[in-house]
């Protein structure tokens, strides 16, 4: 059995998001996030019709967000989804504006934006208008070589309806063309082009979690992938 990663088509929207919603089913943190984003629930036909229509509308307006599907090549079943923002050129403040959680209103919107606005803010802090690729919320395994940053986001227990505060680690994976330079070193050097990084002395990667350890439970981290974009 093989799998293929393909761009999602308009006719795929409902099926590709089937895999999205199913992925969070039964996971404490995943269920919590879905309840914050969609407080009315995600299981009704009415919701799915509205969600599909809203997604299609967003696809007509977004110029940087791409949706991919993972397909079982034997059955044609969509078994996974990838969602990422790809910034091929430097963006202005207007282009990077945070539009918030526009499908919610009142207290529900305030709560959702209290959770998700810090994610936008930390992206601005780390990258601003630079070119980069951002993969949205994803479960990470520590043996994949991600570097944990000093910055972190803490969601308060009362906001999340949880017994304890939730700490969200921010993790970066530098591309091979960075020549072994860590994100911390790259940022300290002023975000030089990777073509110049290759000529810089690279120190051993630090703050990378050992490969023999896995992220357990239902912990979720934000993955910020840095890739060189050739123009």
KEGUVEX-728876 format. One record per residue (C-alpha): residue number from 1; residue in one letter; y, x, z. Coordinates in nm, 3 decimals, decimal comma. Layout:
REM residues N
{num = NUM&residuo = A&py = Y&px = X&pz = Z}
...
//
This chain:
REM residues 231
{num = 1&residuo = X&py = 0,000&px = 0,000&pz = 0,000}
{num = 2&residuo = X&py = 0,341&px = 0,133&pz = -0,096}
{num = 3&residuo = X&py = 0,701&px = 0,042&pz = -0,027}
{num = 4&residuo = X&py = 1,014&px = 0,055&pz = -0,236}
{num = 5&residuo = X&py = 1,378&px = 0,057&pz = -0,126}
{num = 6&residuo = X&py = 1,584&px = -0,153&pz = -0,367}
{num = 7&residuo = X&py = 1,928&px = -0,315&pz = -0,371}
{num = 8&residuo = X&py = 1,912&px = -0,668&pz = -0,234}
{num = 9&residuo = X&py = 1,986&px = -0,938&pz = -0,492}
{num = 10&residuo = X&py = 2,175&px = -1,263&pz = -0,438}
{num = 11&residuo = X&py = 1,846&px = -1,450&pz = -0,458}
{num = 12&residuo = X&py = 1,711&px = -1,225&pz = -0,178}
{num = 13&residuo = X&py = 1,973&px = -1,309&pz = 0,084}
{num = 14&residuo = X&py = 1,770&px = -1,557&pz = 0,286}
{num = 15&residuo = X&py = 1,445&px = -1,359&pz = 0,263}
{num = 16&residuo = X&py = 1,605&px = -1,024&pz = 0,343}
{num = 17&residuo = X&py = 1,768&px = -1,173&pz = 0,652}
{num = 18&residuo = X&py = 1,434&px = -1,322&pz = 0,754}
{num = 19&residuo = X&py = 1,329&px = -0,963&pz = 0,825}
{num = 20&residuo = X&py = 1,657&px = -0,899&pz = 1,006}
{num = 21&residuo = X&py = 1,619&px = -1,190&pz = 1,248}
{num = 22&residuo = X&py = 1,247&px = -1,132&pz = 1,298}
{num = 23&residuo = X&py = 1,309&px = -0,767&pz = 1,387}
{num = 24&residuo = X&py = 1,502&px = -0,874&pz = 1,698}
{num = 25&residuo = X&py = 1,260&px = -1,144&pz = 1,804}
{num = 26&residuo = X&py = 1,126&px = -1,071&pz = 2,151}
{num = 27&residuo = X&py = 1,340&px = -0,760&pz = 2,207}
{num = 28&residuo = X&py = 1,567&px = -0,806&pz = 2,508}
{num = 29&residuo = X&py = 1,866&px = -0,617&pz = 2,370}
{num = 30&residuo = X&py = 1,818&px = -0,755&pz = 2,020}
{num = 31&residuo = X&py = 1,797&px = -1,113&pz = 2,141}
{num = 32&residuo = X&py = 2,109&px = -1,059&pz = 2,352}
{num = 33&residuo = X&py = 2,309&px = -0,927&pz = 2,058}
{num = 34&residuo = X&py = 2,200&px = -1,216&pz = 1,835}
{num = 35&residuo = X&py = 2,304&px = -1,466&pz = 2,102}
{num = 36&residuo = X&py = 2,646&px = -1,301&pz = 2,117}
{num = 37&residuo = X&py = 2,689&px = -1,299&pz = 1,739}
{num = 38&residuo = X&py = 2,533&px = -1,640&pz = 1,681}
{num = 39&residuo = X&py = 2,560&px = -1,838&pz = 2,008}
{num = 40&residuo = X&py = 2,436&px = -2,155&pz = 1,841}
{num = 41&residuo = X&py = 2,101&px = -1,996&pz = 1,757}
{num = 42&residuo = X&py = 1,953&px = -1,866&pz = 1,432}
{num = 43&residuo = X&py = 1,644&px = -2,083&pz = 1,392}
{num = 44&residuo = X&py = 1,778&px = -2,399&pz = 1,226}
{num = 45&residuo = X&py = 1,794&px = -2,473&pz = 0,854}
{num = 46&residuo = X&py = 2,160&px = -2,565&pz = 0,893}
{num = 47&residuo = X&py = 2,241&px = -2,224&pz = 1,038}
{num = 48&residuo = X&py = 2,047&px = -2,036&pz = 0,771}
{num = 49&residuo = X&py = 2,221&px = -2,226&pz = 0,491}
{num = 50&residuo = X&py = 2,561&px = -2,149&pz = 0,643}
{num = 51&residuo = X&py = 2,465&px = -1,785&pz = 0,705}
{num = 52&residuo = X&py = 2,342&px = -1,740&pz = 0,347}
{num = 53&residuo = X&py = 2,663&px = -1,892&pz = 0,209}
{num = 54&residuo = X&py = 2,876&px = -1,673&pz = 0,436}
{num = 55&residuo = X&py = 2,684&px = -1,361&pz = 0,334}
{num = 56&residuo = X&py = 2,729&px = -1,442&pz = -0,035}
{num = 57&residuo = X&py = 3,101&px = -1,489&pz = 0,018}
{num = 58&residuo = X&py = 3,121&px = -1,153&pz = 0,197}
{num = 59&residuo = X&py = 2,937&px = -0,981&pz = -0,088}
{num = 60&residuo = X&py = 3,208&px = -1,106&pz = -0,324}
{num = 61&residuo = X&py = 3,481&px = -0,945&pz = -0,115}
{num = 62&residuo = X&py = 3,339&px = -0,625&pz = 0,036}
{num = 63&residuo = X&py = 3,389&px = -0,305&pz = -0,163}
{num = 64&residuo = X&py = 3,206&px = -0,067&pz = 0,069}
{num = 65&residuo = X&py = 2,912&px = -0,245&pz = 0,236}
{num = 66&residuo = X&py = 2,571&px = -0,226&pz = 0,071}
{num = 67&residuo = X&py = 2,253&px = -0,417&pz = 0,153}
{num = 68&residuo = X&py = 1,908&px = -0,282&pz = 0,069}
{num = 69&residuo = X&py = 1,562&px = -0,434&pz = 0,099}
{num = 70&residuo = X&py = 1,228&px = -0,270&pz = 0,172}
{num = 71&residuo = X&py = 0,962&px = -0,431&pz = -0,045}
{num = 72&residuo = X&py = 0,583&px = -0,419&pz = -0,018}
{num = 73&residuo = X&py = 0,500&px = -0,316&pz = -0,376}
{num = 74&residuo = X&py = 0,162&px = -0,492&pz = -0,369}
{num = 75&residuo = X&py = 0,277&px = -0,833&pz = -0,248}
{num = 76&residuo = X&py = 0,650&px = -0,833&pz = -0,326}
{num = 77&residuo = X&py = 0,721&px = -0,931&pz = 0,035}
{num = 78&residuo = X&py = 1,052&px = -0,814&pz = 0,180}
{num = 79&residuo = X&py = 0,960&px = -0,634&pz = 0,502}
{num = 80&residuo = X&py = 1,286&px = -0,464&pz = 0,595}
{num = 81&residuo = X&py = 1,662&px = -0,448&pz = 0,551}
{num = 82&residuo = X&py = 1,917&px = -0,169&pz = 0,556}
{num = 83&residuo = X&py = 2,289&px = -0,234&pz = 0,588}
{num = 84&residuo = X&py = 2,546&px = 0,040&pz = 0,552}
{num = 85&residuo = X&py = 2,911&px = 0,110&pz = 0,480}
{num = 86&residuo = X&py = 2,959&px = 0,382&pz = 0,219}
{num = 87&residuo = X&py = 3,309&px = 0,525&pz = 0,195}
{num = 88&residuo = X&py = 3,330&px = 0,722&pz = -0,131}
{num = 89&residuo = X&py = 3,701&px = 0,789&pz = -0,096}
{num = 90&residuo = X&py = 3,947&px = 0,823&pz = 0,188}
{num = 91&residuo = X&py = 4,065&px = 0,486&pz = 0,315}
{num = 92&residuo = X&py = 4,407&px = 0,367&pz = 0,430}
{num = 93&residuo = X&py = 4,462&px = 0,198&pz = 0,765}
{num = 94&residuo = X&py = 4,489&px = -0,136&pz = 0,583}
{num = 95&residuo = X&py = 4,154&px = -0,081&pz = 0,413}
{num = 96&residuo = X&py = 3,993&px = 0,014&pz = 0,745}
{num = 97&residuo = X&py = 4,135&px = -0,283&pz = 0,935}
{num = 98&residuo = X&py = 3,899&px = -0,448&pz = 1,183}
{num = 99&residuo = X&py = 3,873&px = -0,814&pz = 1,082}
{num = 100&residuo = X&py = 3,683&px = -0,913&pz = 1,395}
{num = 101&residuo = X&py = 3,414&px = -1,178&pz = 1,425}
{num = 102&residuo = X&py = 3,578&px = -1,439&pz = 1,207}
{num = 103&residuo = X&py = 3,298&px = -1,696&pz = 1,210}
{num = 104&residuo = X&py = 3,340&px = -1,759&pz = 1,584}
{num = 105&residuo = X&py = 3,624&px = -1,920&pz = 1,777}
{num = 106&residuo = X&py = 3,762&px = -1,928&pz = 2,130}
{num = 107&residuo = X&py = 3,564&px = -1,774&pz = 2,415}
{num = 108&residuo = X&py = 3,263&px = -1,700&pz = 2,193}
{num = 109&residuo = X&py = 3,478&px = -1,491&pz = 1,959}
{num = 110&residuo = X&py = 3,648&px = -1,312&pz = 2,248}
{num = 111&residuo = X&py = 3,311&px = -1,219&pz = 2,394}
{num = 112&residuo = X&py = 3,168&px = -1,098&pz = 2,062}
{num = 113&residuo = X&py = 3,475&px = -0,889&pz = 1,983}
{num = 114&residuo = X&py = 3,471&px = -0,739&pz = 2,331}
{num = 115&residuo = X&py = 3,125&px = -0,608&pz = 2,243}
{num = 116&residuo = X&py = 3,181&px = -0,501&pz = 1,883}
{num = 117&residuo = X&py = 3,543&px = -0,385&pz = 1,874}
{num = 118&residuo = X&py = 3,458&px = -0,064&pz = 2,066}
{num = 119&residuo = X&py = 3,214&px = 0,026&pz = 1,787}
{num = 120&residuo = X&py = 3,495&px = 0,004&pz = 1,532}
{num = 121&residuo = X&py = 3,729&px = 0,197&pz = 1,760}
{num = 122&residuo = X&py = 3,488&px = 0,487&pz = 1,804}
{num = 123&residuo = X&py = 3,434&px = 0,508&pz = 1,427}
{num = 124&residuo = X&py = 3,810&px = 0,538&pz = 1,387}
{num = 125&residuo = X&py = 3,819&px = 0,808&pz = 1,653}
{num = 126&residuo = X&py = 3,538&px = 1,009&pz = 1,496}
{num = 127&residuo = X&py = 3,619&px = 0,973&pz = 1,126}
{num = 128&residuo = X&py = 3,940&px = 0,783&pz = 1,062}
{num = 129&residuo = X&py = 3,995&px = 0,755&pz = 0,687}
{num = 130&residuo = X&py = 3,751&px = 1,031&pz = 0,592}
{num = 131&residuo = X&py = 3,457&px = 0,980&pz = 0,356}
{num = 132&residuo = X&py = 3,130&px = 0,908&pz = 0,533}
{num = 133&residuo = X&py = 2,828&px = 0,677&pz = 0,545}
{num = 134&residuo = X&py = 2,783&px = 0,446&pz = 0,841}
{num = 135&residuo = X&py = 2,450&px = 0,279&pz = 0,907}
{num = 136&residuo = X&py = 2,484&px = -0,024&pz = 1,131}
{num = 137&residuo = X&py = 2,297&px = -0,084&pz = 1,457}
{num = 138&residuo = X&py = 1,949&px = 0,066&pz = 1,434}
{num = 139&residuo = X&py = 1,667&px = 0,154&pz = 1,672}
{num = 140&residuo = X&py = 1,639&px = 0,532&pz = 1,687}
{num = 141&residuo = X&py = 1,359&px = 0,768&pz = 1,775}
{num = 142&residuo = X&py = 1,468&px = 1,086&pz = 1,946}
{num = 143&residuo = X&py = 1,226&px = 1,299&pz = 1,747}
{num = 144&residuo = X&py = 1,433&px = 1,247&pz = 1,431}
{num = 145&residuo = X&py = 1,679&px = 1,521&pz = 1,527}
{num = 146&residuo = X&py = 1,987&px = 1,317&pz = 1,616}
{num = 147&residuo = X&py = 2,270&px = 1,480&pz = 1,809}
{num = 148&residuo = X&py = 2,399&px = 1,280&pz = 2,105}
{num = 149&residuo = X&py = 2,778&px = 1,281&pz = 2,131}
{num = 150&residuo = X&py = 2,985&px = 1,306&pz = 2,448}
{num = 151&residuo = X&py = 3,148&px = 0,973&pz = 2,362}
{num = 152&residuo = X&py = 2,963&px = 0,660&pz = 2,462}
{num = 153&residuo = X&py = 3,021&px = 0,287&pz = 2,486}
{num = 154&residuo = X&py = 2,948&px = 0,092&pz = 2,803}
{num = 155&residuo = X&py = 2,904&px = -0,285&pz = 2,782}
{num = 156&residuo = X&py = 2,969&px = -0,450&pz = 3,118}
{num = 157&residuo = X&py = 2,686&px = -0,650&pz = 3,270}
{num = 158&residuo = X&py = 2,889&px = -0,969&pz = 3,299}
{num = 159&residuo = X&py = 2,988&px = -0,950&pz = 2,930}
{num = 160&residuo = X&py = 2,626&px = -0,910&pz = 2,820}
{num = 161&residuo = X&py = 2,477&px = -1,152&pz = 3,076}
{num = 162&residuo = X&py = 2,260&px = -0,869&pz = 3,202}
{num = 163&residuo = X&py = 2,185&px = -0,748&pz = 3,556}
{num = 164&residuo = X&py = 2,326&px = -0,400&pz = 3,482}
{num = 165&residuo = X&py = 2,581&px = -0,234&pz = 3,256}
{num = 166&residuo = X&py = 2,442&px = -0,121&pz = 2,920}
{num = 167&residuo = X&py = 2,525&px = 0,228&pz = 2,799}
{num = 168&residuo = X&py = 2,512&px = 0,273&pz = 2,422}
{num = 169&residuo = X&py = 2,465&px = 0,634&pz = 2,312}
{num = 170&residuo = X&py = 2,642&px = 0,745&pz = 1,996}
{num = 171&residuo = X&py = 2,428&px = 0,964&pz = 1,776}
{num = 172&residuo = X&py = 2,499&px = 1,165&pz = 1,462}
{num = 173&residuo = X&py = 2,267&px = 1,328&pz = 1,212}
{num = 174&residuo = X&py = 2,432&px = 1,600&pz = 1,007}
{num = 175&residuo = X&py = 2,311&px = 1,662&pz = 0,649}
{num = 176&residuo = X&py = 2,124&px = 1,975&pz = 0,545}
{num = 177&residuo = X&py = 2,430&px = 2,099&pz = 0,355}
{num = 178&residuo = X&py = 2,609&px = 2,140&pz = 0,691}
{num = 179&residuo = X&py = 2,416&px = 2,465&pz = 0,727}
{num = 180&residuo = X&py = 2,303&px = 2,403&pz = 1,084}
{num = 181&residuo = X&py = 2,650&px = 2,317&pz = 1,216}
{num = 182&residuo = X&py = 2,654&px = 2,042&pz = 1,477}
{num = 183&residuo = X&py = 2,888&px = 1,746&pz = 1,454}
{num = 184&residuo = X&py = 3,076&px = 1,875&pz = 1,759}
{num = 185&residuo = X&py = 3,135&px = 2,208&pz = 1,584}
{num = 186&residuo = X&py = 3,229&px = 2,037&pz = 1,259}
{num = 187&residuo = X&py = 3,486&px = 1,819&pz = 1,434}
{num = 188&residuo = X&py = 3,627&px = 2,113&pz = 1,632}
{num = 189&residuo = X&py = 3,673&px = 2,301&pz = 1,302}
{num = 190&residuo = X&py = 3,883&px = 2,013&pz = 1,165}
{num = 191&residuo = X&py = 3,616&px = 1,841&pz = 0,951}
{num = 192&residuo = X&py = 3,607&px = 2,106&pz = 0,675}
{num = 193&residuo = X&py = 3,434&px = 2,022&pz = 0,343}
{num = 194&residuo = X&py = 3,065&px = 2,102&pz = 0,358}
{num = 195&residuo = X&py = 3,108&px = 2,347&pz = 0,072}
{num = 196&residuo = X&py = 3,318&px = 2,553&pz = 0,315}
{num = 197&residuo = X&py = 3,088&px = 2,489&pz = 0,609}
{num = 198&residuo = X&py = 2,815&px = 2,685&pz = 0,431}
{num = 199&residuo = X&py = 3,027&px = 2,997&pz = 0,463}
{num = 200&residuo = X&py = 3,093&px = 2,946&pz = 0,832}
{num = 201&residuo = X&py = 2,864&px = 3,097&pz = 1,097}
{num = 202&residuo = X&py = 2,637&px = 2,822&pz = 1,223}
{num = 203&residuo = X&py = 2,518&px = 2,813&pz = 1,583}
{num = 204&residuo = X&py = 2,182&px = 2,664&pz = 1,680}
{num = 205&residuo = X&py = 2,190&px = 2,285&pz = 1,705}
{num = 206&residuo = X&py = 2,263&px = 2,169&pz = 2,059}
{num = 207&residuo = X&py = 2,234&px = 1,839&pz = 2,239}
{num = 208&residuo = X&py = 1,946&px = 1,730&pz = 2,019}
{num = 209&residuo = X&py = 1,674&px = 1,549&pz = 2,209}
{num = 210&residuo = X&py = 1,336&px = 1,730&pz = 2,203}
{num = 211&residuo = X&py = 1,100&px = 1,614&pz = 1,931}
{num = 212&residuo = X&py = 0,811&px = 1,537&pz = 2,163}
{num = 213&residuo = X&py = 1,005&px = 1,261&pz = 2,339}
{num = 214&residuo = X&py = 1,054&px = 0,911&pz = 2,201}
{num = 215&residuo = X&py = 1,312&px = 0,651&pz = 2,277}
{num = 216&residuo = X&py = 1,123&px = 0,388&pz = 2,474}
{num = 217&residuo = X&py = 1,162&px = 0,021&pz = 2,549}
{num = 218&residuo = X&py = 1,408&px = -0,183&pz = 2,350}
{num = 219&residuo = X&py = 1,697&px = 0,062&pz = 2,367}
{num = 220&residuo = X&py = 1,933&px = 0,049&pz = 2,074}
{num = 221&residuo = X&py = 2,175&px = 0,316&pz = 1,960}
{num = 222&residuo = X&py = 2,447&px = 0,337&pz = 1,701}
{num = 223&residuo = X&py = 2,361&px = 0,574&pz = 1,421}
{num = 224&residuo = X&py = 2,652&px = 0,744&pz = 1,247}
{num = 225&residuo = X&py = 2,508&px = 0,930&pz = 0,950}
{num = 226&residuo = X&py = 2,730&px = 1,197&pz = 0,799}
{num = 227&residuo = X&py = 2,654&px = 1,270&pz = 0,436}
{num = 228&residuo = X&py = 2,839&px = 1,481&pz = 0,184}
{num = 229&residuo = X&py = 2,978&px = 1,265&pz = -0,095}
{num = 230&residuo = X&py = 3,022&px = 1,446&pz = -0,424}
{num = 231&residuo = X&py = 3,304&px = 1,315&pz = -0,643}
//
